[in-house]
Amino acid sequence: MKKQASYRTETPNPHFANGTTAQHPPAHTVPHGSNAVRTSAAESRTELEGIAELPVRLTPELLKRGQTEFNVYCAVCHGPDGYGRGIVVRRGFPAPPSFHDERLRNAPIGHFVAVMTHGYGMMYAYGDRVREADRWAIAAYIRALQRSQNALPEDVPATERDGLAGP
């Protein structure tokens, strides 16, 4: 470890199969300091905005993952309930819109992924920080939050409705 070989970028290197020191980054990685967005396809904001249905299977595990990632990346601004009253807002940062506003309740699910990926207004782009699968999990969790605040009695299974009336 005291003496290690050091190679200049454009010099031959016997340690790599192609014999050169300069190597391409491994697949599915983002070089340090890069602003590259990690997506399976180069999805533009417009393409993502057009996705109306969750493209992955909705499972309890997906929602749990979405909740975990939401609490890490989103709740500081949007608040744990999605009303836009997170800790940074309470300390003076401009409030984001509430996920419970009609405009966002009616937005396609791809809208949330587009905003997470590319940013919007004051919101920083998280495409290089949050994995694509986790962005979809967060979007699914946002839908669950919206549903929790705008549910109708008919949304509750008949077997559970008796408990809605209270004790």
DSSP file (Angstrom, degrees, kcal/mol; ACC not computed):
  #  RESIDUE AA STRUCTURE BP1 BP2  ACC     N-H-->O    O-->H-N    N-H-->O    O-->H-N    TCO  KAPPA ALPHA  PHI   PSI    X-CA   Y-CA   Z-CA
    1    1 A M              0   0    0      0, 0.0     3,-0.2     0, 0.0     0, 0.0   0.000 360.0 360.0 360.0 -22.8    0.0    0.0    0.0
    2    2 A K        +     0   0    0      1,-0.3     2,-0.6     0, 0.0     0, 0.0   0.913 360.0  32.7 -66.4 -39.5    3.0    2.3    0.5
    3    3 A K  S    S+     0   0    0      2,-0.0     2,-0.4     0, 0.0    -1,-0.3  -0.937  74.1 170.8-122.6 111.0    3.8    2.2   -3.2
    4    4 A Q        -     0   0    0     -2,-0.6     2,-0.1    -3,-0.2     0, 0.0  -0.917  38.8-105.7-117.3 144.7    1.0    1.9   -5.7
    5    5 A A        -     0   0    0     -2,-0.4     2,-0.4     1,-0.0    -2,-0.0  -0.428  33.2-156.5 -65.3 139.8    1.3    2.2   -9.4
    6    6 A S        -     0   0    0     -2,-0.1     2,-0.4     2,-0.0    -1,-0.0  -0.984   6.7-164.0-122.3 129.9   -0.2    5.5  -10.7
    7    7 A Y        -     0   0    0     -2,-0.4     2,-0.2    14,-0.1     6,-0.1  -0.918  16.9-128.8-117.9 138.6   -1.4    5.8  -14.3
    8    8 A R    >   -     0   0    0     -2,-0.4     3,-1.9     4,-0.1    13,-0.2  -0.526  35.8-105.5 -78.6 153.9   -2.1    8.9  -16.3
    9    9 A T  T 3  S+     0   0    0      1,-0.3    13,-1.0    -2,-0.2    12,-0.3   0.835 115.5  38.7 -50.7 -45.7   -5.5    9.0  -18.0
   10   10 A E  T 3  S+     0   0    0     11,-0.2    -1,-0.3    10,-0.1    -2,-0.0   0.210  95.6 103.6 -96.5  16.2   -4.3    8.4  -21.6
   11   11 A T  S <  S-     0   0    0     -3,-1.9    10,-1.5     1,-0.1    11,-0.2  -0.618  79.7 -92.3 -98.2 157.9   -1.6    5.8  -20.8
   12   12 A P  B     -A   20   0A   0      0, 0.0     8,-0.3     0, 0.0    -4,-0.1  -0.302  38.3-165.9 -62.5 150.6   -1.6    2.0  -21.3
   13   13 A N    >   -     0   0    0      6,-2.2     3,-1.1     3,-0.1     6,-0.2  -0.929  16.7-160.7-144.0 115.1   -2.7    0.0  -18.3
   14   14 A P  T 3  S+     0   0    0      0, 0.0    -1,-0.1     0, 0.0     6,-0.1   0.584  84.5  73.4 -72.8  -8.6   -2.2   -3.8  -18.1
   15   15 A H  T 3  S+     0   0    0      4,-0.1     2,-0.4     3,-0.0     6,-0.0   0.615  88.6  66.4 -83.3 -11.9   -4.9   -4.2  -15.4
   16   16 A F  S X  S-     0   0    0     -3,-1.1     3,-1.7     1,-0.1    -3,-0.1  -0.872  82.8-126.7-112.5 145.7   -7.9   -3.6  -17.7
   17   17 A A  T 3  S+     0   0    0     -2,-0.4    -1,-0.1     1,-0.3    -2,-0.0   0.825 111.4  49.4 -58.6 -34.7   -8.9   -6.0  -20.5
   18   18 A N  T 3  S-     0   0    0      2,-0.2    -1,-0.3     1,-0.0     3,-0.1   0.499 108.6-125.8 -87.0  -1.7   -8.9   -3.2  -23.1
   19   19 A G  S <  S+     0   0    0     -3,-1.7    -6,-2.2     1,-0.2     2,-0.3   0.552  70.1 112.0  76.5   8.8   -5.4   -2.0  -22.0
   20   20 A T  B     -A   12   0A   0     -8,-0.3    -1,-0.2     1,-0.1    -2,-0.2  -0.850  62.3-142.0-117.0 154.1   -6.3    1.6  -21.3
   21   21 A T  S    S+     0   0    0    -10,-1.5     2,-0.4    -2,-0.3   -11,-0.2   0.896  84.1  79.4 -76.8 -42.1   -6.4    3.6  -18.1
   22   22 A A        -     0   0    0    -13,-1.0     2,-0.3   -11,-0.2    -2,-0.1  -0.552  66.5-178.2 -71.7 122.5   -9.5    5.7  -19.1
   23   23 A Q        -     0   0    0     -2,-0.4    -2,-0.0     3,-0.0   -14,-0.0  -0.911  29.0-114.5-123.3 148.9  -12.6    3.5  -18.5
   24   24 A H        -     0   0    0     -2,-0.3     3,-0.1     1,-0.1     0, 0.0  -0.523  46.1 -97.8 -73.3 148.1  -16.2    4.2  -19.1
   25   25 A P        -     0   0    0      0, 0.0    -1,-0.1     0, 0.0     3,-0.1  -0.348  48.5 -93.6 -63.8 149.9  -18.3    4.3  -15.9
   26   26 A P    >   -     0   0    0      0, 0.0     3,-1.0     0, 0.0    -3,-0.0  -0.228  54.7 -82.8 -59.7 154.4  -20.1    1.0  -15.1
   27   27 A A  T 3  S+     0   0    0      1,-0.2     3,-0.1    -3,-0.1    -3,-0.0  -0.246 112.5  18.8 -58.2 145.8  -23.7    0.7  -16.4
   28   28 A H  T 3  S+     0   0    0      1,-0.2     2,-0.3    -3,-0.1    -1,-0.2   0.735  99.3 117.1  65.0  27.3  -26.4    2.3  -14.2
   29   29 A T    <   -     0   0    0     -3,-1.0    -1,-0.2    -4,-0.1     0, 0.0  -0.862  54.6-145.1-119.1 159.0  -24.0    4.5  -12.3
   30   30 A V        -     0   0    0     -2,-0.3     3,-0.1    -3,-0.1     4,-0.1  -0.989  26.2-119.7-122.3 123.3  -23.8    8.3  -12.1
   31   31 A P    >   -     0   0    0      0, 0.0     3,-2.1     0, 0.0     5,-0.2  -0.268  42.5 -88.3 -60.3 147.6  -20.3    9.8  -11.9
   32   32 A H  T 3  S+     0   0    0      1,-0.3     3,-0.1     3,-0.1     0, 0.0  -0.311 115.8  19.2 -55.4 132.6  -19.7   11.9   -8.7
   33   33 A G  T 3  S+     0   0    0      1,-0.3    -1,-0.3    -3,-0.1     2,-0.2   0.467  94.5 134.9  84.8   1.4  -20.7   15.5   -9.4
   34   34 A S    <   -     0   0    0     -3,-2.1    -1,-0.3     1,-0.1    -4,-0.0  -0.553  49.1-155.4 -84.7 148.7  -22.9   14.6  -12.3
   35   35 A N        +     0   0    0     -2,-0.2    -1,-0.1    -3,-0.1    93,-0.1   0.177  47.7 139.3-101.4  15.1  -26.4   16.0  -12.8
   36   36 A A        -     0   0    0     -5,-0.2     2,-0.4    92,-0.1    -2,-0.1  -0.337  53.1-127.2 -63.4 138.2  -27.4   13.1  -14.9
   37   37 A V        -     0   0    0     91,-0.1     2,-1.0    92,-0.0    91,-0.2  -0.745  15.4-133.8 -88.8 130.7  -30.9   11.8  -14.1
   38   38 A R        +     0   0    0     89,-1.6     2,-0.3    -2,-0.4    94,-0.3  -0.740  48.7 138.1 -88.8 101.3  -31.2    8.1  -13.4
   39   39 A T        -     0   0    0     -2,-1.0   -11,-0.1    92,-0.1     3,-0.1  -0.966  61.2-122.8-137.3 156.6  -34.1    6.7  -15.4
   40   40 A S  S    S+     0   0    0     -2,-0.3     2,-0.3     1,-0.1    -1,-0.1   0.791 104.1  18.0 -69.5 -26.3  -34.5    3.5  -17.4
   41   41 A A  S    S-     0   0    0     -3,-0.0     2,-2.7     2,-0.0    -1,-0.1  -0.969  96.2 -98.6-138.2 154.0  -35.3    5.7  -20.4
   42   42 A A        -     0   0    0     -2,-0.3     2,-0.5    -3,-0.1    -4,-0.0  -0.450  53.6-173.8 -73.7  78.0  -34.6    9.3  -21.1
   43   43 A E        -     0   0    0     -2,-2.7     2,-0.1     4,-0.1    -2,-0.0  -0.628  11.6-146.0 -82.4 123.2  -38.1   10.3  -20.1
   44   44 A S     >  -     0   0    0     -2,-0.5     4,-2.4     1,-0.1     5,-0.2  -0.337  29.0-104.8 -78.6 167.0  -38.9   13.9  -20.6
   45   45 A R  H  > S+     0   0    0      1,-0.2     4,-2.8     2,-0.2     5,-0.2   0.914 123.0  52.9 -56.3 -43.2  -41.3   15.8  -18.4
   46   46 A T  H  > S+     0   0    0      2,-0.2     4,-1.2     1,-0.2    -1,-0.2   0.907 108.4  49.1 -62.4 -43.1  -43.9   15.6  -21.1
   47   47 A E  H  4 S+     0   0    0      1,-0.2     3,-0.4     2,-0.2     4,-0.2   0.930 114.4  45.1 -62.8 -44.7  -43.6   11.8  -21.4
   48   48 A L  H >< S+     0   0    0     -4,-2.4     3,-1.9     1,-0.2    -2,-0.2   0.906 107.5  57.9 -66.0 -41.1  -43.9   11.4  -17.6
   49   49 A E  H 3< S+     0   0    0     -4,-2.8    62,-0.3     1,-0.3    -1,-0.2   0.789 100.7  59.9 -59.3 -27.0  -46.8   13.8  -17.3
   50   50 A G  T 3< S+     0   0    0     -4,-1.2     2,-0.8    -3,-0.4    -1,-0.3   0.513  77.4 102.8 -81.6  -4.3  -48.8   11.7  -19.7
   51   51 A I    <   +     0   0    0     -3,-1.9    59,-2.6    -4,-0.2    60,-0.3  -0.710  41.3 171.4 -85.5 110.9  -48.6    8.5  -17.6
   52   52 A A        +     0   0    0     -2,-0.8    57,-0.6    56,-0.2     2,-0.4   0.733  58.6  54.0 -92.4 -25.2  -52.0    8.2  -15.9
   53   53 A E  S    S-     0   0    0     55,-0.1    -1,-0.0    56,-0.1     0, 0.0  -0.868  93.7-100.6-115.4 145.5  -51.7    4.8  -14.3
   54   54 A L        -     0   0    0     -2,-0.4     4,-0.1     1,-0.2    -2,-0.1  -0.468  30.2-151.2 -60.0 120.9  -49.1    3.5  -11.9
   55   55 A P  S    S+     0   0    0      0, 0.0     2,-0.3     0, 0.0    -1,-0.2   0.437  74.0  61.9 -82.1   3.4  -46.8    1.4  -14.2
   56   56 A V  S    S-     0   0    0     80,-0.1     2,-0.2    77,-0.0    -2,-0.0  -0.854 100.1 -85.9-122.9 161.4  -45.8   -1.0  -11.4
   57   57 A R        -     0   0    0     -2,-0.3     2,-0.6     1,-0.1     5,-0.1  -0.479  40.9-127.6 -69.9 129.7  -47.9   -3.4   -9.3
   58   58 A L        +     0   0    0     -2,-0.2    -1,-0.1    -4,-0.1     3,-0.0  -0.693  43.6 158.6 -80.7 117.6  -49.4   -1.7   -6.3
   59   59 A T     >  -     0   0    0     -2,-0.6     4,-2.1     1,-0.1     5,-0.2  -0.895  56.0-109.0-133.4 162.0  -48.6   -3.7   -3.2
   60   60 A P  H  > S+     0   0    0      0, 0.0     4,-2.3     0, 0.0     5,-0.2   0.873 121.4  55.1 -58.4 -35.1  -48.4   -2.9    0.6
   61   61 A E  H  > S+     0   0    0      2,-0.2     4,-2.5     1,-0.2     5,-0.2   0.895 105.8  50.9 -65.4 -39.6  -44.6   -3.2    0.3
   62   62 A L  H  > S+     0   0    0      2,-0.2     4,-2.6     1,-0.2    -1,-0.2   0.924 111.7  47.1 -63.5 -44.5  -44.6   -0.5   -2.5
   63   63 A L  H  X S+     0   0    0     -4,-2.1     4,-2.6     2,-0.2    -2,-0.2   0.889 111.5  50.9 -65.0 -38.5  -46.7    1.8   -0.4
   64   64 A K  H  X S+     0   0    0     -4,-2.3     4,-2.4     2,-0.2    -2,-0.2   0.920 111.8  47.3 -64.3 -43.3  -44.4    1.2    2.7
   65   65 A R  H  X S+     0   0    0     -4,-2.5     4,-2.6     1,-0.2     5,-0.2   0.913 111.9  51.3 -62.8 -42.5  -41.3    2.0    0.6
   66   66 A G  H  X S+     0   0    0     -4,-2.6     4,-2.7    71,-0.2    -2,-0.2   0.901 109.7  49.5 -60.5 -42.0  -43.1    5.1   -0.8
   67   67 A Q  H  X S+     0   0    0     -4,-2.6     4,-2.5     2,-0.2    -2,-0.2   0.923 111.3  49.3 -63.6 -44.3  -43.9    6.2    2.7
   68   68 A T  H  X S+     0   0    0     -4,-2.4     4,-1.3     1,-0.2    -2,-0.2   0.943 115.7  42.0 -60.2 -49.2  -40.3    5.7    3.9
   69   69 A E  H  X S+     0   0    0     -4,-2.6     4,-2.9     2,-0.2     5,-0.5   0.870 112.2  55.1 -68.7 -37.0  -38.8    7.6    0.9
   70   70 A F  H  X>S+     0   0    0     -4,-2.7     5,-2.4    -5,-0.2     4,-2.3   0.930 107.3  50.5 -58.8 -46.0  -41.5   10.3    1.2
   71   71 A N  H  <5S+     0   0    0     -4,-2.5    -1,-0.2     3,-0.2    -2,-0.2   0.821 115.2  43.9 -64.3 -30.3  -40.5   10.9    4.8
   72   72 A V  H  <5S+     0   0    0     -4,-1.3    -2,-0.2    -5,-0.2    -1,-0.2   0.942 131.2  16.1 -76.9 -50.5  -36.9   11.2    3.8
   73   73 A Y  H  <5S+     0   0    0     -4,-2.9    -3,-0.2    -5,-0.1    -2,-0.2   0.762 132.3  29.6-100.1 -28.6  -37.1   13.4    0.7
   74   74 A C  T >X5S+     0   0    0     -4,-2.3     4,-2.9    -5,-0.5     3,-1.5   0.812  98.8  70.7-108.1 -37.2  -40.5   15.1    0.7
   75   75 A A  H 3><S+     0   0    0     -5,-2.4     4,-1.7     1,-0.3    12,-0.3   0.753  85.2  71.5 -62.9 -25.7  -41.9   15.6    4.2
   76   76 A V  H 34 S+     0   0    0     10,-0.2    12,-2.1     2,-0.2    13,-0.6   0.849 120.6  15.6 -60.6 -31.9  -39.4   18.3    5.1
   77   77 A C  H <4 S+     0   0    0     -3,-1.5     9,-2.3     9,-0.2    -2,-0.2   0.808 135.3  40.4-102.5 -48.0  -41.3   20.6    2.7
   78   78 A H  H  < S-     0   0    0     -4,-2.9     6,-2.9     7,-0.2     7,-0.8   0.620 104.4-127.1 -82.0 -12.9  -44.6   18.9    2.0
   79   79 A G    ><  -     0   0    0     -4,-1.7     3,-1.2    -5,-0.4     7,-0.2   0.155  30.7 -80.1  79.9 155.6  -45.2   17.8    5.6
   80   80 A P  T 3  S+     0   0    0      0, 0.0    -1,-0.2     0, 0.0    -5,-0.1   0.726 133.3  46.8 -64.9 -20.6  -45.9   14.2    6.7
   81   81 A D  T 3  S-     0   0    0     -3,-0.1    -2,-0.1    -6,-0.1    -6,-0.0   0.469 112.4-116.5-100.3  -3.5  -49.6   14.7    5.7
   82   82 A G  S <  S+     0   0    0     -3,-1.2    17,-3.0    -4,-0.3    18,-0.5   0.588  79.2 122.0  83.5  10.3  -48.9   16.3    2.3
   83   83 A Y  S    S-     0   0    0     15,-0.2    15,-0.2    16,-0.1    -4,-0.2   0.456  84.5-108.5 -86.5   0.5  -50.5   19.7    3.2
   84   84 A G  S    S+     0   0    0     -6,-2.9    -5,-0.3    -5,-0.2    -6,-0.2   0.775  85.3 118.3  82.7  26.2  -47.3   21.6    2.4
   85   85 A R        +     0   0    0     -7,-0.8    -7,-0.2    10,-0.1    -6,-0.1  -0.307  36.5 152.2-121.3  49.2  -46.5   22.5    6.0
   86   86 A G     >  -     0   0    0     -9,-2.3     4,-2.0    -7,-0.2     3,-0.4  -0.116  61.8 -92.7 -72.6 175.3  -43.1   20.8    6.5
   87   87 A I  H  > S+     0   0    0    -12,-0.3     4,-0.8     1,-0.2   -10,-0.2   0.851 124.6  52.5 -61.2 -38.2  -40.4   21.9    8.9
   88   88 A V  H  4>S+     0   0    0    -12,-2.1     5,-2.5     1,-0.2    -1,-0.2   0.831 108.4  52.0 -70.6 -28.7  -38.6   24.1    6.3
   89   89 A V  H >45S+     0   0    0    -13,-0.6     3,-2.0    -3,-0.4    -2,-0.2   0.908 105.7  53.9 -69.5 -42.1  -41.8   25.9    5.5
   90   90 A R  H 3<5S+     0   0    0     -4,-2.0    -1,-0.2     1,-0.3    -2,-0.2   0.702 107.1  54.1 -65.3 -17.7  -42.4   26.6    9.2
   91   91 A R  T 3<5S-     0   0    0     -4,-0.8    -1,-0.3    -5,-0.2    -2,-0.2   0.233 134.1 -82.9-102.0  13.5  -38.9   28.1    9.2
   92   92 A G  T < 5S+     0   0    0     -3,-2.0    -3,-0.2     1,-0.3    -2,-0.1   0.345  82.3 134.1 112.7  -7.2  -39.6   30.5    6.4
   93   93 A F      < -     0   0    0     -5,-2.5    -1,-0.3    -6,-0.1    -2,-0.1  -0.510  69.5 -91.0 -73.8 144.9  -39.2   28.6    3.1
   94   94 A P        -     0   0    0      0, 0.0    -1,-0.1     0, 0.0    -6,-0.0  -0.283  47.7-111.5 -57.0 137.3  -42.0   29.2    0.6
   95   95 A A        -     0   0    0     -6,-0.1   -10,-0.1    -3,-0.1   -17,-0.1  -0.472  24.1-135.0 -73.5 135.9  -44.8   26.6    0.9
   96   96 A P        -     0   0    0      0, 0.0    -1,-0.1     0, 0.0     3,-0.1  -0.402  40.1 -81.9 -77.6 166.8  -45.2   24.0   -1.8
   97   97 A P        -     0   0    0      0, 0.0     2,-0.2     0, 0.0   -13,-0.1  -0.363  49.4-103.9 -67.5 151.8  -48.8   23.3   -3.0
   98   98 A S    >   -     0   0    0    -15,-0.2     3,-1.5     1,-0.1     6,-0.3  -0.552  15.9-137.3 -72.7 137.4  -50.8   20.9   -0.9
   99   99 A F  T 3  S+     0   0    0    -17,-3.0   -16,-0.1     1,-0.2    -1,-0.1   0.647 103.9  64.8 -66.3 -12.9  -51.2   17.4   -2.5
  100  100 A H  T 3  S+     0   0    0    -18,-0.5    -1,-0.2     4,-0.1     2,-0.1   0.455  73.4 113.4 -93.5  -1.6  -54.8   17.7   -1.4
  101  101 A D  S X> S-     0   0    0     -3,-1.5     4,-2.3     1,-0.1     3,-0.5  -0.426  79.6-117.8 -64.6 146.0  -55.6   20.6   -3.7
  102  102 A E  H 3> S+     0   0    0      1,-0.2     4,-2.1     2,-0.2     5,-0.2   0.873 112.3  59.7 -54.9 -40.6  -58.1   19.6   -6.4
  103  103 A R  H 34 S+     0   0    0      1,-0.2     4,-0.4     2,-0.2    -1,-0.2   0.903 111.8  38.9 -57.2 -43.0  -55.5   20.3   -9.2
  104  104 A L  H <4 S+     0   0    0     -3,-0.5     3,-0.3    -6,-0.3    -1,-0.2   0.796 110.6  57.9 -81.7 -27.9  -53.1   17.8   -7.7
  105  105 A R  H  < S+     0   0    0     -4,-2.3    -2,-0.2     1,-0.2    -1,-0.2   0.851 113.3  42.1 -64.8 -31.9  -55.8   15.2   -6.8
  106  106 A N  S  < S+     0   0    0     -4,-2.1    -1,-0.2    -5,-0.2    -2,-0.2   0.503  91.7 108.6 -92.4  -5.3  -56.7   15.3  -10.5
  107  107 A A  S    S-     0   0    0     -4,-0.4     5,-0.1    -3,-0.3    -3,-0.0  -0.414  80.1-102.9 -70.5 146.4  -53.2   15.3  -11.9
  108  108 A P    >>  -     0   0    0      0, 0.0     3,-2.0     0, 0.0     4,-0.6  -0.362  30.7-114.6 -64.5 151.7  -51.9   12.0  -13.5
  109  109 A I  H >> S+     0   0    0    -57,-0.6     4,-1.1     1,-0.3     3,-0.7   0.808 115.0  66.3 -60.5 -28.9  -49.6   10.0  -11.3
  110  110 A G  H 3> S+     0   0    0    -59,-2.6     4,-2.7     1,-0.2    -1,-0.3   0.749  86.7  71.1 -63.6 -22.9  -46.8   10.7  -13.8
  111  111 A H  H <> S+     0   0    0     -3,-2.0     4,-2.4   -62,-0.3    -1,-0.2   0.920  97.5  48.6 -58.6 -44.0  -47.0   14.3  -12.8
  112  112 A F  H <X S+     0   0    0     -3,-0.7     4,-2.4    -4,-0.6    -1,-0.2   0.886 112.4  47.6 -66.3 -38.8  -45.5   13.6   -9.4
  113  113 A V  H  X S+     0   0    0     -4,-1.1     4,-2.6     2,-0.2    -1,-0.2   0.893 110.8  52.3 -68.6 -38.9  -42.7   11.5  -10.9
  114  114 A A  H  X S+     0   0    0     -4,-2.7     4,-2.9     2,-0.2     5,-0.4   0.918 111.6  46.2 -61.4 -43.8  -42.0   14.3  -13.5
  115  115 A V  H  X S+     0   0    0     -4,-2.4     4,-2.3     2,-0.2    11,-0.3   0.916 114.0  47.7 -67.1 -42.8  -41.7   16.9  -10.7
  116  116 A M  H  < S+     0   0    0     -4,-2.4    10,-3.4    -5,-0.2    11,-0.4   0.912 117.9  43.0 -62.0 -40.8  -39.5   14.6   -8.6
  117  117 A T  H  < S+     0   0    0     -4,-2.6    10,-1.2     9,-0.2    -2,-0.2   0.931 131.7  17.8 -71.5 -47.7  -37.3   13.8  -11.6
  118  118 A H  H  < S-     0   0    0     -4,-2.9     7,-0.3    -5,-0.2    -3,-0.2   0.520 100.9-124.8-108.7  -8.4  -37.0   17.3  -13.2
  119  119 A G     <  -     0   0    0     -4,-2.3     2,-0.3    -5,-0.4     5,-0.2  -0.079  17.4-136.4  82.3 169.4  -38.0   19.7  -10.4
  120  120 A Y  B >   -B  123   0B   0      3,-1.5     3,-2.8    -4,-0.1     2,-0.1  -0.858  55.1 -36.2-167.4 128.5  -40.7   22.4  -10.6
  121  121 A G  T 3  S-     0   0    0      1,-0.3    -1,-0.1    -2,-0.3     0, 0.0  -0.334 132.0  -8.6  56.3-123.2  -40.8   26.0   -9.4
  122  122 A M  T 3  S+     0   0    0     -2,-0.1     2,-0.4    -3,-0.1    -1,-0.3   0.587 113.0 106.5 -79.7 -11.3  -38.8   26.2   -6.2
  123  123 A M  B <   -B  120   0B   0     -3,-2.8    -3,-1.5     1,-0.1     2,-0.1  -0.564  68.8-131.8 -79.6 129.2  -38.5   22.4   -6.0
  124  124 A Y        -     0   0    0     -2,-0.4     2,-0.3    -5,-0.2    -5,-0.3  -0.412  28.7-101.5 -71.5 148.3  -35.1   21.0   -6.8
  125  125 A A        -     0   0    0     -7,-0.3     3,-0.2     1,-0.1    -8,-0.2  -0.575  31.4-173.1 -72.4 132.5  -34.8   18.0   -9.2
  126  126 A Y    >>  +     0   0    0    -10,-3.4     4,-3.0    -2,-0.3     3,-1.8   0.226  53.0 109.9-108.9  11.6  -34.4   14.7   -7.3
  127  127 A G  T 34 S+     0   0    0    -10,-1.2   -89,-1.6   -11,-0.4    -1,-0.1   0.793  83.1  44.8 -59.8 -29.1  -33.8   12.6  -10.4
  128  128 A D  T 34 S+     0   0    0    -91,-0.2    -1,-0.3    -3,-0.2     3,-0.1   0.405 120.6  40.5 -94.4   3.0  -30.1   12.1   -9.6
  129  129 A R  T <4 S+     0   0    0     -3,-1.8     2,-0.5     1,-0.2    -2,-0.2   0.684 107.8  55.4-118.0 -32.2  -30.9   11.4   -5.9
  130  130 A V  S  < S-     0   0    0     -4,-3.0    -1,-0.2   -14,-0.1   -92,-0.2  -0.920  85.9-118.3-111.6 125.4  -34.0    9.2   -5.8
  131  131 A R     >  -     0   0    0     -2,-0.5     4,-1.9     1,-0.1     3,-0.2  -0.198  24.5-116.3 -58.3 150.5  -34.0    5.9   -7.7
  132  132 A E  H  > S+     0   0    0    -94,-0.3     4,-1.8     1,-0.2     5,-0.2   0.908 115.5  51.7 -56.1 -45.9  -36.6    5.7  -10.4
  133  133 A A  H  > S+     0   0    0      1,-0.2     4,-1.8     2,-0.2    -1,-0.2   0.876 109.7  50.5 -60.9 -36.9  -38.4    2.8   -8.7
  134  134 A D  H  > S+     0   0    0      2,-0.2     4,-2.6     1,-0.2    -1,-0.2   0.827 104.1  58.0 -71.6 -30.8  -38.6    4.8   -5.5
  135  135 A R  H  X S+     0   0    0     -4,-1.9     4,-2.3     2,-0.2    -1,-0.2   0.910 108.4  46.3 -63.8 -40.3  -40.0    7.8   -7.3
  136  136 A W  H  X S+     0   0    0     -4,-1.8     4,-2.2     2,-0.2    -2,-0.2   0.880 111.4  52.2 -68.2 -36.5  -42.9    5.6   -8.5
  137  137 A A  H  X S+     0   0    0     -4,-1.8     4,-2.1     2,-0.2   -71,-0.2   0.911 110.1  48.6 -64.3 -41.5  -43.3    4.3   -4.9
  138  138 A I  H  X S+     0   0    0     -4,-2.6     4,-2.6     2,-0.2    -2,-0.2   0.920 109.7  52.2 -63.1 -43.5  -43.5    7.9   -3.6
  139  139 A A  H  X S+     0   0    0     -4,-2.3     4,-2.0     1,-0.2    -2,-0.2   0.901 109.3  49.8 -60.2 -41.0  -46.1    8.8   -6.2
  140  140 A A  H  X S+     0   0    0     -4,-2.2     4,-1.9     1,-0.2    -1,-0.2   0.901 110.8  49.9 -63.9 -40.1  -48.2    5.8   -5.1
  141  141 A Y  H  X S+     0   0    0     -4,-2.1     4,-2.6     2,-0.2    -2,-0.2   0.886 106.5  55.0 -66.4 -38.1  -47.9    6.9   -1.5
  142  142 A I  H  X S+     0   0    0     -4,-2.6     4,-2.6     1,-0.2    -1,-0.2   0.912 107.1  51.1 -59.6 -41.6  -48.9   10.5   -2.5
  143  143 A R  H  X S+     0   0    0     -4,-2.0     4,-2.5     1,-0.2    -1,-0.2   0.903 108.9  50.8 -61.8 -40.1  -52.1    9.0   -4.0
  144  144 A A  H  X S+     0   0    0     -4,-1.9     4,-2.2     2,-0.2    -2,-0.2   0.910 109.9  50.1 -64.4 -41.1  -52.7    7.1   -0.8
  145  145 A L  H  X S+     0   0    0     -4,-2.6     4,-1.1     2,-0.2    -2,-0.2   0.933 111.4  48.9 -59.9 -45.7  -52.3   10.3    1.2
  146  146 A Q  H >X S+     0   0    0     -4,-2.6     4,-0.8     1,-0.2     3,-0.6   0.917 111.6  48.9 -60.5 -43.6  -54.7   12.1   -1.1
  147  147 A R  H >< S+     0   0    0     -4,-2.5     3,-0.6     1,-0.2     4,-0.3   0.868 104.6  59.5 -65.1 -36.2  -57.2    9.2   -0.8
  148  148 A S  H 3< S+     0   0    0     -4,-2.2     3,-0.2     1,-0.2    -1,-0.2   0.794 111.1  40.9 -64.4 -27.0  -56.9    9.3    3.0
  149  149 A Q  H << S+     0   0    0     -4,-1.1    -1,-0.2    -3,-0.6    -2,-0.2   0.535 123.6  37.0 -97.2  -8.5  -58.1   12.9    3.1
  150  150 A N  S << S+     0   0    0     -4,-0.8    -2,-0.2    -3,-0.6    -1,-0.2   0.006  81.2 140.7-133.6  28.4  -60.8   12.6    0.5
  151  151 A A        -     0   0    0     -4,-0.3    -3,-0.0    -3,-0.2    -4,-0.0  -0.426  38.6-145.0 -77.4 149.5  -62.3    9.2    1.1
  152  152 A L    >>  -     0   0    0     -2,-0.1     3,-1.9     1,-0.1     4,-0.5  -0.786  27.2-112.4-106.8 155.0  -66.0    8.6    0.8
  153  153 A P  G >4 S+     0   0    0      0, 0.0     3,-1.3     0, 0.0    -1,-0.1   0.844 118.1  62.4 -55.0 -32.2  -67.9    6.1    3.0
  154  154 A E  G 34 S+     0   0    0      1,-0.3     4,-0.1     7,-0.0     7,-0.0   0.721  92.5  65.1 -66.9 -19.4  -68.5    4.0   -0.2
  155  155 A D  G <4 S+     0   0    0     -3,-1.9    -1,-0.3     2,-0.1     3,-0.0   0.706  87.4  83.6 -73.9 -19.3  -64.7    3.6   -0.4
  156  156 A V  S << S-     0   0    0     -3,-1.3     5,-0.1    -4,-0.5     0, 0.0  -0.701  94.8-105.1 -87.7 133.2  -64.7    1.6    2.8
  157  157 A P    >>  -     0   0    0      0, 0.0     3,-2.1     0, 0.0     4,-0.9  -0.248  29.2-117.9 -55.2 143.4  -65.5   -2.1    2.6
  158  158 A A  G >4 S+     0   0    0      1,-0.3     3,-0.6     2,-0.2     4,-0.5   0.827 113.5  59.9 -53.6 -35.9  -69.1   -2.9    3.8
  159  159 A T  G 34 S+     0   0    0      1,-0.2    -1,-0.3     2,-0.1     4,-0.1   0.704 110.1  42.3 -68.2 -18.5  -67.7   -5.1    6.6
  160  160 A E  G X4 S+     0   0    0     -3,-2.1     3,-1.0     1,-0.1     4,-0.3   0.523  89.2  88.1-103.6  -8.7  -65.7   -2.1    8.0
  161  161 A R  G XX S+     0   0    0     -4,-0.9     3,-1.7    -3,-0.6     4,-0.5   0.794  75.4  67.7 -66.4 -29.2  -68.4    0.6    7.7
  162  162 A D  G >4 S+     0   0    0     -4,-0.5     3,-0.8     1,-0.3    -1,-0.3   0.849  96.1  56.8 -59.9 -32.8  -70.0   -0.1   11.1
  163  163 A G  G X4 S+     0   0    0     -3,-1.0     3,-0.7     1,-0.2    -1,-0.3   0.579  91.1  73.7 -75.1  -8.9  -66.8    1.2   12.8
  164  164 A L  G <4 S+     0   0    0     -3,-1.7    -1,-0.2    -4,-0.3    -2,-0.2   0.779  82.3  67.4 -74.9 -26.3  -67.0    4.5   11.0
  165  165 A A  G << S-     0   0    0     -3,-0.8    -1,-0.2    -4,-0.5    -2,-0.1   0.657 106.2-122.7 -70.8 -14.4  -69.9    5.8   13.2
  166  166 A G    <         0   0    0     -3,-0.7    -1,-0.2    -4,-0.2    -2,-0.0  -0.386 360.0 360.0  97.5 179.5  -67.7    5.9   16.3
  167  167 A P              0   0    0      0, 0.0    -1,-0.2     0, 0.0    -3,-0.0   0.494 360.0 360.0 -70.4 360.0  -68.1    4.2   19.6
